[in-house]
Amino acid sequence: MMAVYFFDRDPTHFCHILNYLRDSRMVPQLNPSNRNELLAEARFYGVQELVRELESQAMPVVARGRSIKATKRRRRRY
């Protein structure tokens, strides 16, 4: 007997999920809103490698344990 699955999900980002599963092709740069939507879909489908990559894109760049904004503010003080 063959199993059939039906996912009632928005197909907007599914092409990115499929492309990643096919050849580990990363999604082009997305705005934060679309990246968060794709991250939610990757979590739903259990594509942990894609989840990690998307989460790493969302991480702020850190300089010596401080964010860039905090570092810039600190340098402006004399």
N, CA, C and O atoms as a GROMACS GRO file, in nm:
protein
  312
    1MET      N    1   0.084  -0.117   0.000
    1MET     CA    2   0.000   0.000   0.000
    1MET      C    3   0.089   0.125   0.000
    1MET      O    4   0.185   0.132   0.077
    2MET      N    5   0.059   0.221  -0.084
    2MET     CA    6   0.137   0.343  -0.097
    2MET      C    7   0.080   0.451  -0.005
    2MET      O    8  -0.042   0.468   0.003
    3ALA      N    9   0.169   0.523   0.063
    3ALA     CA   10   0.126   0.633   0.148
    3ALA      C   11   0.118   0.760   0.065
    3ALA      O   12   0.204   0.786  -0.020
    4VAL      N   13   0.017   0.838   0.090
    4VAL     CA   14  -0.001   0.966   0.022
    4VAL      C   15  -0.006   1.074   0.129
    4VAL      O   16  -0.077   1.062   0.229
    5TYR      N   17   0.071   1.180   0.107
    5TYR     CA   18   0.075   1.290   0.202
    5TYR      C   19   0.020   1.416   0.137
    5TYR      O   20   0.045   1.443   0.020
    6PHE      N   21  -0.054   1.491   0.213
    6PHE     CA   22  -0.106   1.619   0.166
    6PHE      C   23  -0.066   1.725   0.269
    6PHE      O   24  -0.104   1.716   0.386
    7PHE      N   25   0.010   1.826   0.224
    7PHE     CA   26   0.049   1.936   0.312
    7PHE      C   27  -0.031   2.058   0.271
    7PHE      O   28  -0.020   2.106   0.158
    8ASP      N   29  -0.108   2.108   0.360
    8ASP     CA   30  -0.188   2.228   0.334
    8ASP      C   31  -0.107   2.348   0.381
    8ASP      O   32  -0.135   2.408   0.485
    9ARG      N   33  -0.007   2.383   0.301
    9ARG     CA   34   0.083   2.493   0.334
    9ARG      C   35   0.085   2.593   0.219
    9ARG      O   36   0.053   2.559   0.105
   10ASP      N   37   0.123   2.715   0.250
   10ASP     CA   38   0.139   2.819   0.148
   10ASP      C   39   0.257   2.780   0.058
   10ASP      O   40   0.366   2.755   0.110
   11PRO      N   41   0.238   2.774  -0.074
   11PRO     CA   42   0.346   2.729  -0.162
   11PRO      C   43   0.451   2.836  -0.194
   11PRO      O   44   0.544   2.809  -0.270
   12THR      N   45   0.438   2.955  -0.138
   12THR     CA   46   0.527   3.066  -0.173
   12THR      C   47   0.674   3.029  -0.167
   12THR      O   48   0.749   3.060  -0.259
   13HIS      N   49   0.717   2.964  -0.060
   13HIS     CA   50   0.860   2.934  -0.042
   13HIS      C   51   0.894   2.788  -0.065
   13HIS      O   52   1.009   2.748  -0.046
   14PHE      N   53   0.798   2.708  -0.106
   14PHE     CA   54   0.823   2.564  -0.122
   14PHE      C   55   0.927   2.536  -0.230
   14PHE      O   56   1.002   2.440  -0.219
   15CYS      N   57   0.931   2.620  -0.334
   15CYS     CA   58   1.032   2.600  -0.440
   15CYS      C   59   1.173   2.611  -0.383
   15CYS      O   60   1.263   2.538  -0.426
   16HIS      N   61   1.194   2.701  -0.287
   16HIS     CA   62   1.325   2.714  -0.223
   16HIS      C   63   1.360   2.590  -0.142
   16HIS      O   64   1.474   2.545  -0.140
   17ILE      N   65   1.259   2.534  -0.073
   17ILE     CA   66   1.279   2.411   0.005
   17ILE      C   67   1.319   2.298  -0.090
   17ILE      O   68   1.416   2.227  -0.064
   18LEU      N   69   1.245   2.282  -0.199
   18LEU     CA   70   1.275   2.175  -0.296
   18LEU      C   71   1.414   2.191  -0.357
   18LEU      O   72   1.489   2.094  -0.367
   19ASN      N   73   1.448   2.313  -0.398
   19ASN     CA   74   1.581   2.335  -0.458
   19ASN      C   75   1.691   2.304  -0.358
   19ASN      O   76   1.795   2.249  -0.395
   20TYR      N   77   1.671   2.338  -0.232
   20TYR     CA   78   1.772   2.307  -0.132
   20TYR      C   79   1.785   2.156  -0.114
   20TYR      O   80   1.896   2.105  -0.103
   21LEU      N   81   1.674   2.086  -0.112
   21LEU     CA   82   1.677   1.940  -0.097
   21LEU      C   83   1.740   1.872  -0.219
   21LEU      O   84   1.806   1.770  -0.206
   22ARG      N   85   1.718   1.929  -0.336
   22ARG     CA   86   1.772   1.869  -0.459
   22ARG      C   87   1.923   1.882  -0.467
   22ARG      O   88   1.991   1.783  -0.494
   23ASP      N   89   1.976   2.001  -0.444
   23ASP     CA   90   2.119   2.021  -0.468
   23ASP      C   91   2.185   2.116  -0.367
   23ASP      O   92   2.290   2.174  -0.397
   24SER      N   93   2.127   2.131  -0.251
   24SER     CA   94   2.181   2.218  -0.145
   24SER      C   95   2.206   2.359  -0.192
   24SER      O   96   2.295   2.428  -0.141
   25ARG      N   97   2.129   2.402  -0.289
   25ARG     CA   98   2.142   2.538  -0.341
   25ARG      C   99   2.078   2.634  -0.242
   25ARG      O  100   1.960   2.621  -0.210
   26MET      N  101   2.155   2.729  -0.196
   26MET     CA  102   2.104   2.825  -0.100
   26MET      C  103   2.017   2.928  -0.171
   26MET      O  104   2.037   2.959  -0.288
   27VAL      N  105   1.923   2.977  -0.099
   27VAL     CA  106   1.828   3.076  -0.150
   27VAL      C  107   1.901   3.209  -0.168
   27VAL      O  108   1.988   3.244  -0.087
   28PRO      N  109   1.868   3.284  -0.273
   28PRO     CA  110   1.929   3.417  -0.286
   28PRO      C  111   1.893   3.504  -0.166
   28PRO      O  112   1.803   3.470  -0.089
   29GLN      N  113   1.962   3.613  -0.149
   29GLN     CA  114   1.936   3.701  -0.035
   29GLN      C  115   1.789   3.741  -0.032
   29GLN      O  116   1.733   3.787  -0.131
   30LEU      N  117   1.730   3.723   0.083
   30LEU     CA  118   1.590   3.758   0.104
   30LEU      C  119   1.580   3.870   0.205
   30LEU      O  120   1.667   3.886   0.290
   31ASN      N  121   1.472   3.946   0.197
   31ASN     CA  122   1.452   4.046   0.300
   31ASN      C  123   1.417   3.973   0.430
   31ASN      O  124   1.375   3.857   0.425
   32PRO      N  125   1.432   4.037   0.545
   32PRO     CA  126   1.411   3.968   0.674
   32PRO      C  127   1.273   3.902   0.687
   32PRO      O  128   1.263   3.794   0.746
   33SER      N  129   1.170   3.963   0.633
   33SER     CA  130   1.036   3.905   0.643
   33SER      C  131   1.027   3.773   0.566
   33SER      O  132   0.978   3.673   0.619
   34ASN      N  133   1.075   3.773   0.442
   34ASN     CA  134   1.072   3.650   0.361
   34ASN      C  135   1.164   3.544   0.418
   34ASN      O  136   1.131   3.425   0.414
   35ARG      N  137   1.279   3.586   0.472
   35ARG     CA  138   1.372   3.490   0.533
   35ARG      C  139   1.306   3.422   0.653
   35ARG      O  140   1.320   3.301   0.672
   36ASN      N  141   1.233   3.500   0.733
   36ASN     CA  142   1.165   3.442   0.849
   36ASN      C  143   1.054   3.347   0.807
   36ASN      O  144   1.032   3.244   0.872
   37GLU      N  145   0.984   3.380   0.699
   37GLU     CA  146   0.880   3.290   0.648
   37GLU      C  147   0.942   3.159   0.597
   37GLU      O  148   0.891   3.051   0.626
   38LEU      N  149   1.053   3.170   0.523
   38LEU     CA  150   1.120   3.051   0.474
   38LEU      C  151   1.176   2.969   0.590
   38LEU      O  152   1.174   2.846   0.587
   39LEU      N  153   1.226   3.036   0.692
   39LEU     CA  154   1.277   2.968   0.811
   39LEU      C  155   1.166   2.887   0.877
   39LEU      O  156   1.188   2.774   0.919
   40ALA      N  157   1.047   2.944   0.887
   40ALA     CA  158   0.933   2.872   0.945
   40ALA      C  159   0.899   2.749   0.862
   40ALA      O  160   0.868   2.643   0.916
   41GLU      N  161   0.904   2.762   0.730
   41GLU     CA  162   0.875   2.648   0.643
   41GLU      C  163   0.983   2.541   0.656
   41GLU      O  164   0.952   2.422   0.661
   42ALA      N  165   1.108   2.582   0.660
   42ALA     CA  166   1.218   2.485   0.674
   42ALA      C  167   1.204   2.409   0.806
   42ALA      O  168   1.230   2.289   0.812
   43ARG      N  169   1.164   2.479   0.910
   43ARG     CA  170   1.142   2.411   1.039
   43ARG      C  171   1.025   2.314   1.028
   43ARG      O  172   1.032   2.202   1.080
   44PHE      N  173   0.918   2.354   0.962
   44PHE     CA  174   0.801   2.267   0.947
   44PHE      C  175   0.838   2.138   0.876
   44PHE      O  176   0.798   2.029   0.918
   45TYR      N  177   0.915   2.150   0.767
   45TYR     CA  178   0.953   2.032   0.689
   45TYR      C  179   1.072   1.958   0.748
   45TYR      O  180   1.108   1.851   0.699
   46GLY      N  181   1.133   2.012   0.851
   46GLY     CA  182   1.244   1.943   0.918
   46GLY      C  183   1.375   1.945   0.841
   46GLY      O  184   1.454   1.852   0.853
   47VAL      N  185   1.398   2.050   0.763
   47VAL     CA  186   1.522   2.062   0.687
   47VAL      C  187   1.622   2.139   0.774
   47VAL      O  188   1.640   2.260   0.758
   48GLN      N  189   1.686   2.067   0.865
   48GLN     CA  190   1.770   2.130   0.968
   48GLN      C  191   1.890   2.204   0.911
   48GLN      O  192   1.930   2.307   0.965
   49GLU      N  193   1.950   2.155   0.803
   49GLU     CA  194   2.065   2.223   0.745
   49GLU      C  195   2.025   2.361   0.694
   49GLU      O  196   2.097   2.459   0.714
   50LEU      N  197   1.910   2.369   0.629
   50LEU     CA  198   1.860   2.497   0.580
   50LEU      C  199   1.823   2.588   0.697
   50LEU      O  200   1.847   2.709   0.691
   51VAL      N  201   1.765   2.532   0.802
   51VAL     CA  202   1.732   2.610   0.921
   51VAL      C  203   1.858   2.675   0.976
   51VAL      O  204   1.859   2.794   1.007
   52ARG      N  205   1.966   2.598   0.989
   52ARG     CA  206   2.091   2.652   1.042
   52ARG      C  207   2.146   2.764   0.954
   52ARG      O  208   2.193   2.866   1.003
   53GLU      N  209   2.141   2.743   0.823
   53GLU     CA  210   2.193   2.846   0.732
   53GLU      C  211   2.111   2.974   0.742
   53GLU      O  212   2.167   3.084   0.744
   54LEU      N  213   1.980   2.962   0.746
   54LEU     CA  214   1.894   3.080   0.756
   54LEU      C  215   1.911   3.150   0.890
   54LEU      O  216   1.910   3.273   0.896
   55GLU      N  217   1.927   3.073   0.996
   55GLU     CA  218   1.949   3.133   1.128
   55GLU      C  219   2.083   3.207   1.132
   55GLU      O  220   2.094   3.312   1.194
   56SER      N  221   2.184   3.152   1.066
   56SER     CA  222   2.315   3.219   1.066
   56SER      C  223   2.309   3.349   0.987
   56SER      O  224   2.382   3.443   1.019
   57GLN      N  225   2.225   3.357   0.885
   57GLN     CA  226   2.208   3.482   0.810
   57GLN      C  227   2.143   3.589   0.896
   57GLN      O  228   2.170   3.708   0.879
   58ALA      N  229   2.058   3.547   0.988
   58ALA     CA  230   1.984   3.642   1.071
   58ALA      C  231   2.067   3.692   1.188
   58ALA      O  232   2.030   3.790   1.252
   59MET      N  233   2.179   3.626   1.218
   59MET     CA  234   2.261   3.665   1.332
   59MET      C  235   2.333   3.796   1.302
   59MET      O  236   2.388   3.812   1.193
   60PRO      N  237   2.334   3.890   1.397
   60PRO     CA  238   2.409   4.015   1.375
   60PRO      C  239   2.559   3.987   1.381
   60PRO      O  240   2.604   3.897   1.451
   61VAL      N  241   2.633   4.065   1.308
   61VAL     CA  242   2.778   4.051   1.310
   61VAL      C  243   2.828   4.101   1.446
   61VAL      O  244   2.786   4.206   1.494
   62VAL      N  245   2.917   4.025   1.506
   62VAL     CA  246   2.966   4.059   1.640
   62VAL      C  247   3.113   4.094   1.633
   62VAL      O  248   3.192   4.024   1.570
   63ALA      N  249   3.150   4.202   1.700
   63ALA     CA  250   3.290   4.244   1.709
   63ALA      C  251   3.329   4.248   1.856
   63ALA      O  252   3.281   4.332   1.932
   64ARG      N  253   3.415   4.156   1.894
   64ARG     CA  254   3.463   4.147   2.032
   64ARG      C  255   3.348   4.137   2.131
   64ARG      O  256   3.350   4.203   2.235
   65GLY      N  257   3.250   4.057   2.101
   65GLY     CA  258   3.141   4.032   2.195
   65GLY      C  259   3.035   4.140   2.197
   65GLY      O  260   2.941   4.132   2.276
   66ARG      N  261   3.049   4.241   2.113
   66ARG     CA  262   2.949   4.348   2.107
   66ARG      C  263   2.895   4.357   1.966
   66ARG      O  264   2.964   4.322   1.870
   67SER      N  265   2.774   4.404   1.953
   67SER     CA  266   2.719   4.423   1.820
   67SER      C  267   2.790   4.541   1.754
   67SER      O  268   2.856   4.620   1.821
   68ILE      N  269   2.777   4.552   1.623
   68ILE     CA  270   2.842   4.661   1.551
   68ILE      C  271   2.788   4.795   1.598
   68ILE      O  272   2.865   4.890   1.613
   69LYS      N  273   2.657   4.806   1.623
   69LYS     CA  274   2.600   4.932   1.670
   69LYS      C  275   2.662   4.974   1.802
   69LYS      O  276   2.699   5.090   1.819
   70ALA      N  277   2.673   4.880   1.895
   70ALA     CA  278   2.731   4.912   2.025
   70ALA      C  279   2.876   4.954   2.009
   70ALA      O  280   2.922   5.045   2.079
   71THR      N  281   2.949   4.890   1.918
   71THR     CA  282   3.089   4.924   1.896
   71THR      C  283   3.100   5.064   1.837
   71THR      O  284   3.187   5.141   1.880
   72LYS      N  285   3.016   5.099   1.741
   72LYS     CA  286   3.020   5.231   1.680
   72LYS      C  287   2.988   5.338   1.782
   72LYS      O  288   3.054   5.442   1.787
   73ARG      N  289   2.885   5.314   1.864
   73ARG     CA  290   2.850   5.413   1.966
   73ARG      C  291   2.966   5.433   2.062
   73ARG      O  292   2.995   5.546   2.102
   74ARG      N  293   3.030   5.328   2.097
   74ARG     CA  294   3.141   5.335   2.192
   74ARG      C  295   3.257   5.414   2.133
   74ARG      O  296   3.323   5.490   2.205
   75ARG      N  297   3.283   5.397   2.006
   75ARG     CA  298   3.397   5.466   1.944
   75ARG      C  299   3.372   5.615   1.926
   75ARG      O  300   3.467   5.693   1.925
   76ARG      N  301   3.247   5.656   1.914
   76ARG     CA  302   3.216   5.796   1.895
   76ARG      C  303   3.239   5.878   2.021
   76ARG      O  304   3.257   6.000   2.012
   77ARG      N  305   3.237   5.817   2.134
   77ARG     CA  306   3.258   5.890   2.260
   77ARG      C  307   3.406   5.925   2.274
   77ARG      O  308   3.492   5.839   2.254
   78TYR      N  309   3.436   6.046   2.308
   78TYR     CA  310   3.574   6.089   2.328
   78TYR      C  311   3.591   6.144   2.466
   78TYR      O  312   3.701   6.185   2.502
   0.00000   0.00000   0.00000
